[in-house]
């Protein structure tokens, strides 16, 4: 069996030099590759959330409008009764 003389300092230097070049390259690749994907996922989730919220808001506004009509009728009725009471008492 042959003995190989391995220079660990040379291997570590090559490894570190490669890492110095490849880490920023991988970072730029991830930034420009993943950012559009994550933006589209975020927009899709926002659209789904808006689609869920809109019917809830419509129902809430319908309930508020119904309540406002009831209150308006009650105020009109009370105004009519108090006006009639004053006319009878006078």
Phi, psi and omega in degrees: 000140183270145175265131178257130175276112182253123178266100184294330178295317179295318180295317178296320179295317179295318179298314180293319178298318177296320180294322179298325180274323187279329181296311177296323178297317177294323178296314178295320179297315179294320182295312183279340179270322185269332183300313178298323179295314180292325176296318180292323177295319179295319178295322179295317179295322178295320179293320178295319179296319179295323179293327178285323186283325185301312177297325177296318178294320178300317180295319179295318178294322178297318178295319178296318179296318178298315180297320179295320177297318178298316180295321179296317178298318180295318179295317179298318180296316179295321178295319180293319180292319181289327176292320179291323179295321178290324181290324181287321182289332183284000000 
